[in-house]
Amino acid sequence: MKKLETYKSPTSPDNSAAPENPRTPENPVFPRKYMLPENSENPETDDSPKEILVLGHCLLNPLARLKGAKPATPVDPKGANIIQLPCPESMYLGMRRREITKDQLDHPAYRRFCRKIFTPLADMLEDLAANGIKLRIIGVPKSPSCGVYITSVGGEPGKSKEFHHSHAPGPGVFMEEIIKELEGRGVEFEIEDAGR
């Protein structure tokens, strides 16, 4: 494989003689010359690991964990090929979610959401495996979504203790989305709370 040539835009001046300067706040111009690493010319000497670690999201990003939860078992990804899974709980329930168990998440809508966010990664992992790459999936112990051998279960439905909240004028999230969608389509409608 030959080295990449310097690309010159038809509208840009010829800067091939100009020295390459790193981009700094004082010099916001990007360098124009791009080269592949020397060892990329000989793929037969590629000695990178033929394994990919597929990690539960919070193993690399502890900020996605439930507030107050103990840190996940650390994983040292140094030198490994990594794919970080998305965090379905934070994506589905948000960062201000409460503690939840597998029993509470075991619902068709949540399962459908998990399949939807994993499908593009599944396509890529399938392709990698077909090309001889070993896949090693690392889950998050005790997680109701990402546990492999141990997960959390139980959790009584309904109100378990006093929950402090207040009321504010305006619609809830779902109703806001309904209003936006219908107004955006020019649909006439009436909307109100029950019992008013």
C-alpha positions in Angstrom: 0.0 0.0 0.0 1.4 3.3 -0.9 1.5 6.4 1.3 -1.3 8.9 1.1 -0.6 11.9 -1.0 -1.1 15.4 0.2 -4.6 16.5 -0.8 -4.9 20.0 -2.3 -8.3 21.5 -2.6 -8.9 23.2 -5.9 -9.9 26.4 -4.1 -7.0 26.4 -1.6 -3.6 27.9 -2.2 -0.6 25.6 -2.6 0.9 25.3 0.8 3.2 22.4 0.0 6.3 24.4 0.8 4.9 25.7 4.1 6.2 23.9 7.2 3.8 21.7 9.0 2.8 23.4 12.2 0.6 21.7 14.9 -2.9 23.2 15.3 -2.9 25.7 18.3 -5.2 28.5 19.3 -2.7 30.9 17.7 -2.5 28.8 14.6 -6.0 27.2 13.9 -5.0 25.9 10.5 -4.9 22.1 10.2 -1.8 20.5 8.6 -2.5 19.4 5.0 -0.2 16.3 4.9 -1.5 12.9 6.2 0.6 9.8 6.3 -0.2 6.2 7.3 2.1 4.7 9.9 5.2 3.0 8.5 4.1 -0.5 9.6 0.8 -0.2 7.8 2.5 -0.9 4.5 3.1 -4.5 5.5 -0.1 -6.0 6.9 1.6 -9.5 7.2 3.5 -8.1 10.2 0.3 -6.9 12.0 0.6 -8.4 15.4 -2.4 -6.7 17.1 -4.5 -9.0 19.3 -7.1 -11.0 17.4 -9.6 -10.5 20.3 -12.1 -7.8 21.0 -13.4 -7.0 24.5 -17.0 -6.0 24.4 -17.5 -4.1 27.7 -20.6 -3.1 29.6 -20.8 0.6 29.4 -20.1 1.5 33.0 -17.0 -0.5 33.1 -15.4 2.3 31.2 -17.8 5.1 32.2 -18.7 4.9 35.9 -20.7 8.2 35.6 -23.5 6.2 33.8 -24.1 4.1 36.9 -27.0 4.6 39.2 -26.4 7.4 41.7 -25.1 5.9 44.9 -24.2 2.5 43.4 -20.8 1.1 44.2 -18.3 1.3 41.3 -18.2 -1.6 38.9 -15.3 -4.0 39.0 -12.6 -2.2 37.1 -11.3 -3.6 33.8 -7.9 -2.7 32.5 -8.4 -2.2 28.7 -4.7 -1.2 28.1 -3.5 -2.8 24.9 -6.9 -4.5 24.1 -9.3 -3.9 21.3 -12.4 -2.5 22.9 -16.0 -2.1 22.0 -18.1 -0.3 24.6 -21.7 -1.3 24.8 -24.3 1.4 25.3 -26.0 1.7 28.7 -29.6 0.8 28.1 -30.8 1.9 31.5 -29.4 5.4 31.3 -30.6 5.7 27.7 -34.1 4.4 28.6 -34.6 5.8 32.1 -32.2 8.7 32.2 -29.4 9.6 34.6 -31.9 10.5 37.4 -33.4 7.0 37.5 -34.1 5.1 40.7 -32.8 1.6 41.7 -34.5 -1.1 39.6 -34.4 -4.8 39.2 -34.5 -7.3 36.4 -38.1 -8.2 37.3 -39.1 -4.5 36.8 -37.2 -4.3 33.5 -38.5 -7.6 32.1 -41.0 -5.9 29.9 -41.5 -6.2 26.1 -40.9 -2.5 25.5 -37.6 -2.5 27.3 -36.5 -5.7 25.6 -37.4 -4.2 22.3 -35.4 -1.1 23.1 -32.4 -3.2 24.1 -32.6 -5.1 20.8 -32.8 -1.9 18.9 -29.7 -0.3 20.4 -27.7 -3.5 20.1 -28.6 -4.4 16.5 -25.9 -2.2 14.8 -23.2 -3.6 17.2 -24.5 -7.1 16.6 -24.0 -6.6 12.8 -20.4 -5.5 13.4 -19.6 -8.3 15.9 -21.0 -10.9 13.5 -18.8 -9.6 10.8 -15.7 -9.5 13.0 -16.3 -13.1 14.2 -16.7 -14.3 10.6 -13.3 -12.8 10.0 -11.6 -14.8 12.8 -11.8 -12.3 15.6 -12.5 -13.7 19.1 -15.2 -11.8 20.9 -15.1 -11.6 24.7 -18.1 -10.0 26.3 -17.6 -8.6 29.8 -20.8 -7.9 31.8 -21.4 -6.0 34.9 -22.1 -8.2 38.0 -25.4 -7.7 39.8 -26.7 -5.3 37.1 -30.4 -5.8 36.1 -29.4 -5.2 32.5 -25.8 -6.2 32.1 -25.2 -9.0 34.6 -24.0 -12.2 33.1 -23.9 -14.6 36.0 -25.6 -12.6 38.7 -28.3 -10.0 38.4 -30.7 -8.2 40.8 -34.2 -9.4 41.2 -37.2 -8.6 43.3 -38.5 -5.1 44.1 -42.1 -4.9 45.2 -44.3 -3.0 42.8 -46.1 0.1 43.9 -45.2 2.8 46.4 -42.6 1.4 48.8 -41.9 4.5 50.9 -42.7 8.1 51.0 -41.6 9.9 47.8 -41.2 13.7 48.1 -42.2 15.7 45.1 -44.2 18.8 44.2 -46.4 19.8 41.3 -45.6 22.4 38.7 -47.7 23.9 35.8 -47.2 22.4 32.4 -47.4 19.0 30.6 -45.4 15.9 31.3 -42.8 14.6 28.9 -45.0 12.2 27.0 -47.8 14.9 26.6 -45.2 17.4 25.5 -44.1 15.0 22.7 -47.7 14.4 21.7 -48.4 18.1 21.5 -45.3 18.8 19.5 -45.9 16.0 17.0 -49.6 16.9 16.4 -48.9 20.6 16.1 -46.0 19.9 13.7 -48.4 18.0 11.5 -51.0 20.7 11.6 -53.5 18.5 13.4 -56.3 20.3 15.3 -56.9 18.8 18.8 -58.1 19.5 22.3 -56.1 18.4 25.3 -56.9 18.5 29.0 -56.4 16.6 32.2 -59.0 14.1 33.4 -61.4 15.5 36.0 -61.1 19.2 35.1 
